[in-house]
Amino acid sequence: MTGVSSLVPFLGGALALGGIAAALSGRREMLVRWCYWAVGIPLVTGAFWWGSPGVTALALVVGVVATAEFGGLMGLSRPDRAVLATAVSGVVLTSWLAPGHEVRAVAVGALAVAAVPLLSGDATHGLRRLGAGLLGLVWLSVLAALAPLGATALALFIAVSVGDIVAYFAGRRLGGPRLSPLSPAKRWSGTLCGAAAALGVLTALSALSLPMAVAVAVGAPAGDLLESMIKRGAQVKDSARWLAGSGGLLDRIDSLLLALAVLLLLR
């Protein structure tokens, strides 16, 4: 596996590929999304270049914003969201300051999440709040893996990003059977093409392994479908509206989150 500095040209290439694809699409929404990537990718690269402190800071910011969006989708109260954000941040900080104790941090966070509806005596919605909080904790706490994985996580980010771009355009171009009723716009053709592209990126980065391959080919599409299921339950199109033309941050990292989870399970 190469270092962060050697991945910079590939990040630039992925950004250029996205720009060309967005321009060819002729869609304003795609051009706006690319502009956000053009700003976000240098920030992400700079964080990884800084090392563990930078990646941890990045994971904390992403975790808090994603928690706020997730809480909105699930209809969680402000206390629920605040405790969940604190719990996710605690797991991220533990991975940096006390590696090896992440499971304990998740357990403590789960107790804190459960305490909110219990102490409020919410018999009507307490179970729903508890289930949503625990789902958010498990799902978003995988951000804690970014710092320990380092360049590997950055390579996964590049592969997943390229795979998403290819899957979107290939699915629209080739058509065919739908991937899932959860996301009618996604096609098996696009998913398979996106997986092939992501595997090609991993090969080019000398980062291809069985866990990484399963992460990008299975984990990334499953992560997209997971968020689609949550959004359909909430009857909304996007996780938020603060990113013009792009929805919310959770819409941009859903594939990466489950890809990270799969990688952690198989490593």
SULVEN-V470904 format. One record per backbone hydrogen bond with DSSP energy under -0.5 kcal/mol. CO is the residue of the C=O (numbers start at 1). NH is the residue of the N-H. If there is no record, write none. Layout:
co: (CO;CO)
nh: (NH;NH)
This chain:
co: (3;4;4;5;7;8;9;10;11;12;13;14;15;16;17;18;19;20;21;22;22;27;28;29;30;31;32;33;34;35;36;37;39;40;41;42;43;44;45;46;47;51;52;53;54;55;56;57;58;59;60;61;62;63;64;65;66;67;68;69;70;71;71;72;77;78;79;80;81;82;83;84;85;86;87;88;89;90;91;92;93;93;94;98;101;102;103;104;105;106;107;108;109;110;111;112;113;114;115;116;117;117;118;121;122;125;126;127;128;129;130;131;132;133;134;135;136;137;139;140;141;142;143;144;145;146;149;150;150;151;152;153;154;155;156;157;158;159;160;161;162;163;164;165;166;167;168;169;170;171;177;180;181;183;186;187;188;189;190;191;192;193;194;195;196;197;198;199;200;201;202;202;203;205;209;210;211;212;213;214;214;215;218;219;220;221;222;223;224;225;226;227;228;229;230;231;231;242;243;243;246;247;248;249;249;250;253;254;255;256;257;258;259;260;261;262;263)
nh: (7;7;8;8;11;12;13;14;15;16;17;18;19;20;21;22;23;24;25;26;27;31;32;33;34;35;36;37;38;39;40;41;43;44;45;46;47;48;49;50;51;55;56;57;58;59;60;61;62;63;64;65;66;67;68;69;70;71;72;73;74;75;76;75;81;82;83;84;85;86;87;88;89;90;91;92;93;94;95;96;96;97;98;101;105;106;107;108;109;110;111;112;113;114;115;116;117;118;119;120;121;122;121;123;126;129;130;131;132;133;134;135;136;137;138;139;140;141;142;143;144;145;146;148;149;150;152;153;154;155;156;157;158;159;160;161;162;163;164;165;166;167;168;169;170;171;172;173;174;175;188;183;184;186;179;191;192;193;194;195;196;197;198;199;200;201;202;203;204;205;207;208;206;2;213;214;215;216;217;218;219;220;222;223;224;225;226;227;228;229;230;231;232;233;234;235;236;244;246;247;248;243;252;252;253;254;257;258;259;260;261;262;263;264;265;266;267)
